[in-house]
Amino acid sequence: APTIDSPAIQRLIEACQANQLTITIGTLIRKNRDELHNSALMIDGSGLIGRYNKVHLPHLGVDRFVDRGLACDQIFTTQSGCKVGLGICYDSSFPEPMRALGLAGADVIALGTNWPVAASRTAEIVPPARSMENHLFFVAANRIGEERGFEYCGLSSICGPDGVELARAKGAEETELIVDIDLEQARNKRIERTPGKHVIDRFADRRPEMYSRLSDSIAVTKSTDND
């Protein structure tokens, strides 16, 4: 695993500078001998814009051995003013971290994933659902090919507010998806389908005071004695 100041990361910065790009990339990052994270980096020609350390760790692959991230609501802003939230694979299976990014002001959620063929339904369902729930753009970049007995399904996609699918890879093939987006679509959470009669605002209509159990650290299950 590289360190954040490694030559490999520097080469990515130089490539972004040469091509006027902003990229996100998933990689292990080693801070010291005792700290290792599954990380998503956001990089442009000026350097490292942001880093997210994966919070939700399944008992699978390298996530069995890394340290857990401590925050999932960080927003990083590109030079063009686009506000981006980062996630990694299993994070998207939970609506809460995606909502936290939406509430923090994300225009786009960029999700790097390792979805195997067995998770094809996740690749099809989760991106449009999370973009609809939070009325923002959702970019899911999945890997292809095979590694150590796991075959990956591809099916990368870009979804817009309200869960509209803007582009999708057909399957497990290397694909370039290009979409022009209007950030104001993501920033305007008030949807007037019929003015004055059918108005939806998924943020303003929330009732946080009713959701206190979502923040409980321990779920308690009560059992009843039917004897």
Backbone as CSV, one residue per row, in Angstrom:
resi,resn,N_x,N_y,N_z,CA_x,CA_y,CA_z,C_x,C_y,C_z
1,ALA,0.846,-1.196,0.000,0.000,0.000,0.000,0.883,1.248,0.000
2,PRO,0.589,2.224,-0.870,1.406,3.436,-0.902,1.052,4.377,0.243
3,THR,1.922,5.309,0.504,1.603,6.435,1.383,1.024,7.543,0.515
4,ILE,0.420,8.524,1.152,-0.272,9.577,0.409,0.702,10.426,-0.410
5,ASP,1.962,10.456,-0.030,2.949,11.253,-0.752,3.856,10.393,-1.637
6,SER,3.385,9.212,-2.010,4.205,8.286,-2.779,4.358,8.747,-4.231
7,PRO,5.389,8.264,-4.939,5.566,8.592,-6.356,4.365,8.205,-7.219
8,ALA,3.673,7.121,-6.856,2.503,6.696,-7.634,1.411,7.752,-7.607
9,ILE,1.163,8.333,-6.441,0.148,9.386,-6.331,0.614,10.632,-7.067
10,GLN,1.884,10.946,-6.994,2.421,12.108,-7.684,2.260,11.974,-9.198
11,ARG,2.416,10.767,-9.724,2.231,10.559,-11.161,0.789,10.814,-11.580
12,LEU,-0.156,10.457,-10.731,-1.557,10.742,-11.015,-1.821,12.247,-11.035
13,ILE,-1.215,12.973,-10.099,-1.357,14.429,-10.067,-0.811,15.033,-11.358
14,GLU,0.330,14.563,-11.793,0.938,15.077,-13.028,0.076,14.761,-14.247
15,ALA,-0.531,13.572,-14.274,-1.413,13.204,-15.385,-2.653,14.097,-15.416
16,CYS,-3.206,14.404,-14.233,-4.364,15.300,-14.156,-3.998,16.701,-14.647
17,GLN,-2.813,17.158,-14.287,-2.363,18.480,-14.707,-2.196,18.531,-16.228
18,ALA,-1.604,17.497,-16.802,-1.363,17.456,-18.246,-2.663,17.381,-19.040
19,ASN,-3.691,16.743,-18.476,-4.940,16.510,-19.208,-6.109,17.347,-18.698
20,GLN,-5.828,18.246,-17.724,-6.859,19.122,-17.150,-8.061,18.312,-16.660
21,LEU,-7.756,17.341,-15.817,-8.782,16.453,-15.289,-8.861,16.530,-13.776
22,THR,-10.031,16.186,-13.267,-10.199,15.865,-11.852,-10.654,14.419,-11.791
23,ILE,-9.991,13.599,-11.000,-10.317,12.176,-10.944,-10.576,11.732,-9.508
24,THR,-11.285,10.624,-9.383,-11.340,9.911,-8.104,-10.768,8.519,-8.350
25,ILE,-10.129,7.975,-7.362,-9.500,6.667,-7.497,-9.516,5.958,-6.147
26,GLY,-9.710,4.648,-6.191,-9.689,3.860,-4.969,-8.344,3.179,-4.795
27,THR,-7.837,3.165,-3.579,-6.550,2.539,-3.308,-6.396,2.301,-1.815
28,LEU,-5.579,1.356,-1.446,-5.145,1.272,-0.058,-4.178,2.418,0.210
29,ILE,-4.250,2.995,1.391,-3.306,4.044,1.798,-2.742,3.666,3.169
30,ARG,-1.436,3.639,3.239,-0.750,3.335,4.495,-0.235,4.627,5.109
31,LYS,-0.653,4.881,6.351,-0.174,6.071,7.043,1.105,5.777,7.803
32,ASN,1.134,4.652,8.462,2.325,4.203,9.182,2.235,2.684,9.325
33,ARG,3.102,2.111,10.087,3.113,0.653,10.215,1.836,0.110,10.841
34,ASP,1.116,0.968,11.579,-0.039,0.497,12.337,-1.372,0.999,11.797
35,GLU,-1.387,1.728,10.680,-2.637,2.297,10.192,-2.748,2.105,8.678
36,LEU,-3.817,1.429,8.274,-4.054,1.116,6.867,-5.526,1.359,6.560
37,HIS,-5.809,2.046,5.456,-7.193,2.364,5.100,-7.494,1.986,3.660
38,ASN,-8.748,1.608,3.430,-9.312,1.492,2.094,-9.830,2.889,1.759
39,SER,-9.186,3.567,0.828,-9.428,5.000,0.637,-9.892,5.328,-0.775
40,ALA,-10.638,6.411,-0.884,-10.966,7.031,-2.165,-10.296,8.395,-2.175
41,LEU,-9.532,8.665,-3.219,-8.833,9.939,-3.352,-9.462,10.758,-4.468
42,MET,-9.478,12.066,-4.275,-9.904,12.988,-5.324,-8.717,13.875,-5.654
43,ILE,-8.319,13.870,-6.928,-7.064,14.481,-7.348,-7.286,15.353,-8.571
44,ASP,-6.604,16.497,-8.609,-6.530,17.269,-9.847,-5.085,17.726,-10.044
45,GLY,-4.866,18.605,-11.016,-3.510,19.029,-11.320,-2.822,19.788,-10.213
46,SER,-3.579,20.297,-9.249,-2.984,21.033,-8.131,-2.550,20.109,-7.006
47,GLY,-3.034,18.864,-7.034,-2.671,17.925,-5.985,-3.870,17.166,-5.456
48,LEU,-3.755,16.718,-4.230,-4.818,15.956,-3.577,-5.882,16.915,-3.056
49,ILE,-7.101,16.807,-3.591,-8.214,17.649,-3.132,-8.843,17.069,-1.877
50,GLY,-9.023,15.752,-1.870,-9.696,15.141,-0.731,-9.420,13.663,-0.631
51,ARG,-9.651,13.130,0.551,-9.469,11.714,0.821,-10.580,11.238,1.745
52,TYR,-11.180,10.121,1.375,-12.205,9.493,2.207,-11.741,8.088,2.568
53,ASN,-11.820,7.745,3.846,-11.488,6.410,4.326,-12.773,5.625,4.579
54,LYS,-12.869,4.459,3.989,-14.107,3.673,4.018,-14.591,3.425,5.443
55,VAL,-15.864,3.692,5.661,-16.464,3.564,6.991,-17.122,2.199,7.185
56,HIS,-17.823,1.708,6.175,-18.580,0.469,6.302,-17.738,-0.681,5.746
57,LEU,-17.322,-1.573,6.624,-16.368,-2.615,6.263,-17.015,-3.999,6.362
58,PRO,-17.304,-4.630,5.234,-17.828,-5.990,5.283,-16.712,-6.980,5.610
59,HIS,-17.098,-8.151,6.058,-16.095,-9.196,6.313,-15.772,-9.855,4.973
60,LEU,-14.976,-9.156,4.174,-14.730,-9.570,2.801,-13.436,-8.939,2.306
61,GLY,-12.593,-9.743,1.685,-11.398,-9.217,1.046,-10.531,-8.392,1.987
62,VAL,-9.964,-7.337,1.434,-9.017,-6.531,2.206,-9.690,-5.786,3.355
63,ASP,-11.017,-5.585,3.268,-11.710,-4.858,4.339,-11.653,-5.586,5.675
64,ARG,-11.255,-6.845,5.674,-11.085,-7.581,6.934,-9.864,-7.096,7.706
65,PHE,-8.974,-6.362,7.021,-7.680,-6.041,7.615,-7.393,-4.543,7.741
66,VAL,-8.306,-3.683,7.272,-8.030,-2.253,7.298,-8.699,-1.586,8.495
67,ASP,-8.266,-0.369,8.780,-8.867,0.430,9.844,-10.089,1.166,9.308
68,ARG,-11.071,1.341,10.163,-12.324,1.982,9.768,-12.162,3.501,9.701
69,GLY,-12.747,4.117,8.673,-12.777,5.572,8.597,-13.666,6.162,9.678
70,LEU,-13.513,7.444,9.942,-14.209,8.080,11.068,-15.266,9.096,10.661
71,ALA,-15.444,9.323,9.349,-16.443,10.296,8.897,-16.917,9.925,7.505
72,CYS,-18.214,10.163,7.231,-18.745,9.848,5.901,-19.552,11.012,5.329
73,ASP,-19.321,12.241,5.817,-20.071,13.394,5.315,-19.152,14.501,4.806
74,GLN,-17.953,14.117,4.336,-17.001,15.113,3.854,-17.311,15.467,2.396
75,ILE,-17.243,16.749,2.091,-17.480,17.246,0.740,-16.214,17.912,0.222
76,PHE,-15.852,17.615,-1.019,-14.661,18.183,-1.643,-15.081,18.934,-2.904
77,THR,-14.531,20.118,-3.099,-14.963,21.002,-4.175,-13.916,21.079,-5.274
78,THR,-14.343,20.862,-6.511,-13.441,20.960,-7.655,-13.187,22.422,-7.996
79,GLN,-12.231,22.665,-8.877,-11.916,24.031,-9.289,-13.093,24.691,-10.003
80,SER,-13.960,23.890,-10.603,-15.144,24.429,-11.282,-16.304,24.677,-10.336
81,GLY,-16.142,24.313,-9.063,-17.179,24.577,-8.068,-18.120,23.421,-7.809
82,CYS,-17.888,22.276,-8.437,-18.728,21.102,-8.201,-18.382,20.496,-6.842
83,LYS,-19.401,20.226,-6.037,-19.212,19.664,-4.707,-19.421,18.155,-4.769
84,VAL,-18.377,17.426,-4.412,-18.360,15.976,-4.597,-18.225,15.264,-3.260
85,GLY,-19.061,14.260,-3.048,-18.935,13.364,-1.913,-18.422,12.027,-2.392
86,LEU,-17.577,11.376,-1.608,-16.964,10.122,-2.003,-17.509,8.958,-1.182
87,GLY,-17.652,7.816,-1.835,-18.028,6.584,-1.157,-17.279,5.436,-1.778
88,ILE,-17.285,4.302,-1.105,-16.595,3.119,-1.598,-17.519,1.908,-1.463
89,CYS,-17.903,1.339,-2.573,-18.558,0.042,-2.683,-19.673,-0.168,-1.642
90,TYR,-19.390,-0.927,-0.582,-20.385,-1.332,0.415,-21.057,-0.138,1.097
91,ASP,-20.395,1.025,1.117,-21.012,2.215,1.708,-22.390,2.494,1.107
92,SER,-22.525,2.233,-0.201,-23.770,2.588,-0.882,-24.928,1.684,-0.505
93,SER,-24.647,0.566,0.159,-25.720,-0.318,0.611,-26.488,0.269,1.784
94,PHE,-25.982,1.349,2.344,-26.624,2.024,3.474,-27.123,3.391,3.011
95,PRO,-28.406,3.682,3.179,-28.900,5.002,2.772,-28.357,6.142,3.628
96,GLU,-27.979,5.832,4.885,-27.589,6.912,5.808,-26.352,7.682,5.353
97,PRO,-25.237,7.049,4.980,-24.066,7.842,4.570,-24.310,8.626,3.285
98,MET,-25.122,8.075,2.386,-25.430,8.804,1.155,-26.297,10.031,1.462
99,ARG,-27.215,9.880,2.416,-28.037,11.028,2.836,-27.178,12.064,3.538
100,ALA,-26.207,11.596,4.341,-25.314,12.530,5.031,-24.547,13.380,4.015
101,LEU,-24.109,12.772,2.919,-23.411,13.530,1.875,-24.363,14.510,1.200
102,GLY,-25.590,14.076,0.961,-26.573,14.982,0.373,-26.854,16.176,1.262
103,LEU,-27.032,15.931,2.563,-27.297,17.023,3.502,-26.098,17.955,3.629
104,ALA,-24.892,17.429,3.397,-23.689,18.257,3.483,-23.495,19.120,2.235
105,GLY,-24.335,18.884,1.214,-24.295,19.750,0.039,-23.713,19.140,-1.211
106,ALA,-23.585,17.820,-1.265,-23.001,17.187,-2.448,-23.866,17.411,-3.679
107,ASP,-23.227,17.803,-4.776,-23.880,17.823,-6.085,-23.781,16.452,-6.731
108,VAL,-22.651,15.793,-6.468,-22.330,14.498,-7.072,-21.789,13.578,-5.987
109,ILE,-22.214,12.326,-5.997,-21.569,11.293,-5.201,-20.809,10.395,-6.165
110,ALA,-19.514,10.243,-5.931,-18.663,9.394,-6.758,-18.336,8.136,-5.972
111,LEU,-18.758,6.997,-6.500,-18.616,5.730,-5.807,-17.749,4.789,-6.635
112,GLY,-16.597,4.415,-6.104,-15.785,3.373,-6.711,-16.155,2.042,-6.095
113,THR,-16.299,1.003,-6.925,-16.814,-0.264,-6.410,-16.052,-1.471,-6.940
114,ASN,-16.190,-2.578,-6.211,-15.736,-3.906,-6.640,-16.932,-4.848,-6.601
115,TRP,-17.960,-4.566,-7.368,-19.150,-5.416,-7.358,-18.907,-6.658,-8.197
116,PRO,-18.962,-7.858,-7.592,-18.837,-9.092,-8.366,-20.142,-9.399,-9.091
117,VAL,-20.119,-10.450,-9.892,-21.314,-10.837,-10.642,-22.489,-11.079,-9.694
118,ALA,-22.215,-11.625,-8.516,-23.289,-11.892,-7.550,-23.961,-10.625,-7.057
119,ALA,-23.316,-9.466,-7.245,-23.883,-8.188,-6.800,-24.447,-7.382,-7.963
120,SER,-24.771,-8.038,-9.061,-25.283,-7.325,-10.230,-26.547,-6.528,-9.913
121,ARG,-27.403,-7.078,-9.061,-28.639,-6.354,-8.709,-28.325,-5.078,-7.946
122,THR,-27.273,-5.110,-7.134,-26.845,-3.884,-6.452,-26.440,-2.828,-7.463
123,ALA,-25.676,-3.235,-8.480,-25.234,-2.298,-9.512,-26.402,-1.696,-10.269
124,GLU,-27.480,-2.449,-10.407,-28.645,-1.978,-11.157,-29.580,-1.121,-10.322
125,ILE,-29.724,-1.459,-9.035,-30.748,-0.820,-8.199,-30.224,0.352,-7.385
126,VAL,-29.040,0.202,-6.774,-28.577,1.183,-5.794,-28.299,2.573,-6.394
127,PRO,-27.551,2.710,-7.495,-27.267,4.064,-8.000,-28.518,4.906,-8.291
128,PRO,-29.525,4.381,-9.021,-30.713,5.215,-9.221,-31.484,5.489,-7.939
129,ALA,-31.484,4.515,-7.005,-32.200,4.734,-5.746,-31.551,5.840,-4.924
130,ARG,-30.216,5.823,-4.808,-29.541,6.833,-3.999,-29.608,8.213,-4.651
131,SER,-29.556,8.269,-5.967,-29.668,9.572,-6.629,-31.080,10.132,-6.470
132,MET,-32.089,9.263,-6.523,-33.463,9.718,-6.347,-33.711,10.187,-4.919
133,GLU,-33.247,9.390,-3.948,-33.481,9.731,-2.541,-32.915,11.098,-2.179
134,ASN,-31.790,11.441,-2.794,-31.084,12.661,-2.405,-31.099,13.740,-3.486
135,HIS,-31.752,13.465,-4.604,-31.903,14.418,-5.709,-30.551,15.020,-6.087
136,LEU,-29.644,14.139,-6.498,-28.309,14.554,-6.911,-27.788,13.594,-7.976
137,PHE,-26.582,13.872,-8.472,-25.958,13.003,-9.467,-25.142,11.921,-8.758
138,PHE,-25.240,10.715,-9.273,-24.576,9.570,-8.646,-23.789,8.845,-9.718
139,VAL,-22.465,8.759,-9.519,-21.572,8.107,-10.477,-20.990,6.857,-9.826
140,ALA,-21.303,5.702,-10.387,-20.797,4.425,-9.865,-19.857,3.821,-10.895
141,ALA,-18.583,3.685,-10.537,-17.577,3.106,-11.432,-17.165,1.747,-10.889
142,ASN,-17.595,0.693,-11.554,-17.287,-0.665,-11.101,-16.179,-1.275,-11.945
143,ARG,-15.463,-2.194,-11.365,-14.377,-2.854,-12.082,-14.915,-4.000,-12.951
144,ILE,-14.043,-4.504,-13.831,-14.372,-5.662,-14.652,-13.246,-6.679,-14.513
145,GLY,-13.415,-7.820,-15.176,-12.365,-8.828,-15.166,-12.495,-9.787,-14.003
146,GLU,-11.406,-10.492,-13.719,-11.404,-11.523,-12.685,-10.152,-11.406,-11.831
147,GLU,-10.306,-11.648,-10.550,-9.167,-11.656,-9.644,-9.417,-12.665,-8.541
148,ARG,-8.512,-13.610,-8.391,-8.549,-14.588,-7.298,-9.905,-15.282,-7.171
149,GLY,-10.458,-15.674,-8.294,-11.701,-16.428,-8.278,-12.960,-15.581,-8.302
150,PHE,-12.840,-14.251,-8.212,-14.002,-13.375,-8.266,-14.094,-12.735,-9.647
151,GLU,-15.264,-12.807,-10.254,-15.514,-12.166,-11.538,-16.383,-10.930,-11.295
152,TYR,-16.026,-9.816,-11.896,-16.700,-8.546,-11.617,-17.633,-8.172,-12.769
153,CYS,-18.770,-7.539,-12.407,-19.885,-7.410,-13.350,-19.889,-6.129,-14.173
154,GLY,-18.998,-5.173,-13.886,-19.066,-3.918,-14.634,-20.341,-3.167,-14.293
155,LEU,-21.148,-2.857,-15.318,-22.433,-2.164,-15.124,-22.272,-0.799,-14.451
156,SER,-21.156,-0.128,-14.740,-20.974,1.236,-14.234,-22.099,2.122,-14.758
157,SER,-22.420,3.185,-14.011,-23.537,4.033,-14.430,-23.385,5.454,-13.906
158,ILE,-24.118,6.348,-14.552,-24.269,7.730,-14.092,-25.760,8.012,-14.026
159,CYS,-26.236,8.381,-12.845,-27.654,8.681,-12.650,-27.825,10.129,-12.231
160,GLY,-28.919,10.721,-12.668,-29.212,12.099,-12.322,-30.268,12.196,-11.248
161,PRO,-30.578,13.415,-10.798,-31.613,13.619,-9.791,-32.919,12.936,-10.199
162,ASP,-33.622,12.428,-9.197,-34.843,11.651,-9.391,-34.571,10.264,-9.930
163,GLY,-33.293,9.819,-9.905,-32.980,8.465,-10.306,-32.977,8.220,-11.794
164,VAL,-32.905,9.280,-12.581,-32.890,9.128,-14.036,-31.533,8.587,-14.481
165,GLU,-31.530,7.482,-15.211,-30.283,6.887,-15.688,-29.802,7.648,-16.921
166,LEU,-28.645,8.283,-16.808,-28.107,9.102,-17.886,-27.154,8.324,-18.780
167,ALA,-26.469,7.338,-18.218,-25.549,6.505,-18.994,-25.265,5.234,-18.206
168,ARG,-25.058,4.122,-18.925,-24.753,2.859,-18.258,-23.901,1.990,-19.174
169,ALA,-22.922,1.313,-18.584,-22.168,0.302,-19.311,-23.063,-0.912,-19.538
170,LYS,-22.908,-1.554,-20.670,-23.783,-2.670,-21.011,-23.494,-3.911,-20.175
171,GLY,-22.267,-4.041,-19.715,-21.920,-5.222,-18.944,-20.488,-5.152,-18.481
172,ALA,-19.821,-6.302,-18.476,-18.454,-6.382,-17.958,-17.452,-6.092,-19.072
173,GLU,-17.463,-4.889,-19.550,-16.535,-4.460,-20.589,-16.024,-3.060,-20.268
174,GLU,-14.808,-2.785,-20.696,-14.236,-1.464,-20.439,-15.028,-0.425,-21.229
175,THR,-15.513,0.594,-20.543,-16.437,1.553,-21.149,-16.131,2.960,-20.658
176,GLU,-16.269,3.910,-21.547,-16.154,5.319,-21.168,-17.548,5.939,-21.224
177,LEU,-18.011,6.453,-20.093,-19.314,7.106,-20.020,-19.102,8.605,-19.855
178,ILE,-19.713,9.394,-20.725,-19.556,10.852,-20.689,-20.936,11.494,-20.638
179,VAL,-21.149,12.366,-19.664,-22.435,13.034,-19.481,-22.195,14.491,-19.110
180,ASP,-22.922,15.403,-19.723,-22.939,16.806,-19.294,-24.000,16.958,-18.214
181,ILE,-23.657,17.648,-17.129,-24.622,17.803,-16.040,-24.822,19.277,-15.694
182,ASP,-25.995,19.569,-15.181,-26.354,20.902,-14.710,-26.437,20.837,-13.183
183,LEU,-25.488,21.448,-12.502,-25.424,21.354,-11.047,-26.654,21.935,-10.372
184,GLU,-27.317,22.893,-11.020,-28.513,23.490,-10.412,-29.622,22.463,-10.240
185,GLN,-29.624,21.436,-11.077,-30.621,20.369,-10.908,-30.468,19.700,-9.555
186,ALA,-29.225,19.455,-9.145,-28.975,18.801,-7.866,-29.210,19.750,-6.699
187,ARG,-28.981,21.033,-6.914,-29.076,21.988,-5.819,-30.505,22.427,-5.536
188,ASN,-31.368,22.303,-6.512,-32.774,22.645,-6.313,-33.535,21.397,-5.884
189,LYS,-33.764,21.252,-4.597,-34.396,20.048,-4.065,-35.923,20.095,-4.169
190,ARG,-36.466,21.236,-4.517,-37.927,21.385,-4.588,-38.401,21.031,-5.998
191,ILE,-39.203,19.989,-6.096,-39.691,19.505,-7.378,-41.187,19.806,-7.483
192,GLU,-41.542,20.651,-8.412,-42.950,20.992,-8.625,-43.442,20.271,-9.871
193,ARG,-44.048,19.115,-9.675,-44.571,18.366,-10.819,-45.863,19.002,-11.332
194,THR,-46.695,19.448,-10.413,-47.885,20.237,-10.755,-47.887,21.421,-9.805
195,PRO,-47.554,22.634,-10.290,-47.418,23.798,-9.394,-48.616,23.958,-8.464
196,GLY,-48.296,24.033,-7.173,-49.325,24.248,-6.168,-50.117,23.022,-5.785
197,LYS,-49.944,21.918,-6.525,-50.737,20.725,-6.252,-49.896,19.481,-6.003
198,HIS,-48.736,19.406,-6.630,-47.874,18.238,-6.450,-46.436,18.732,-6.332
199,VAL,-46.016,18.946,-5.068,-44.691,19.498,-4.786,-43.943,18.524,-3.866
200,ILE,-42.720,18.155,-4.256,-41.890,17.230,-3.493,-40.578,17.913,-3.127
201,ASP,-40.210,17.848,-1.853,-38.898,18.326,-1.412,-38.386,17.322,-0.392
202,ARG,-37.523,16.412,-0.845,-37.124,15.299,0.005,-36.238,15.720,1.175
203,PHE,-35.721,16.932,1.156,-34.954,17.421,2.305,-35.846,18.227,3.237
204,ALA,-36.626,19.152,2.700,-37.493,19.979,3.546,-38.596,19.160,4.206
205,ASP,-39.000,18.069,3.574,-40.097,17.259,4.106,-39.636,16.206,5.114
206,ARG,-38.351,16.167,5.405,-37.846,15.213,6.390,-38.370,15.535,7.792
207,ARG,-38.414,14.507,8.668,-38.814,14.693,10.069,-37.753,14.064,10.959
208,PRO,-36.581,14.711,11.095,-35.471,14.115,11.857,-35.830,13.754,13.283
209,GLU,-36.764,14.486,13.879,-37.120,14.194,15.264,-37.789,12.821,15.406
210,MET,-38.227,12.248,14.291,-38.868,10.945,14.319,-37.876,9.806,14.095
211,TYR,-36.625,10.144,13.813,-35.662,9.119,13.404,-34.591,8.847,14.454
212,SER,-34.855,9.129,15.709,-33.806,9.053,16.728,-33.180,7.666,16.816
213,ARG,-33.948,6.618,16.536,-33.408,5.267,16.644,-32.303,5.017,15.621
214,LEU,-32.270,5.805,14.541,-31.229,5.616,13.544,-29.844,5.903,14.100
215,SER,-29.772,6.716,15.142,-28.475,7.071,15.709,-28.116,6.229,16.931
216,ASP,-28.999,5.298,17.307,-28.684,4.414,18.424,-27.506,3.529,18.042
217,SER,-26.514,3.460,18.909,-25.332,2.665,18.606,-25.568,1.173,18.772
218,ILE,-26.573,0.797,19.583,-26.865,-0.612,19.829,-28.355,-0.847,19.612
219,ALA,-28.684,-1.792,18.777,-30.093,-2.146,18.570,-30.500,-3.181,19.607
220,VAL,-31.614,-2.927,20.275,-32.083,-3.823,21.329,-33.305,-4.563,20.811
221,THR,-33.270,-5.857,20.851,-34.407,-6.681,20.438,-35.087,-7.239,21.674
222,LYS,-36.374,-6.962,21.805,-37.121,-7.464,22.954,-37.810,-8.776,22.568
223,SER,-37.785,-9.721,23.462,-38.488,-10.986,23.232,-39.636,-11.103,24.237
224,THR,-40.686,-11.798,23.824,-41.829,-11.995,24.717,-41.935,-13.475,25.073
225,ASP,-42.347,-13.705,26.286,-42.506,-15.086,26.767,-43.962,-15.483,26.570
226,ASN,-44.187,-16.419,25.658,-45.553,-16.842,25.352,-46.005,-18.038,26.181
227,ASP,-45.179,-18.482,27.109,-45.568,-19.646,27.929,-46.700,-19.292,28.868
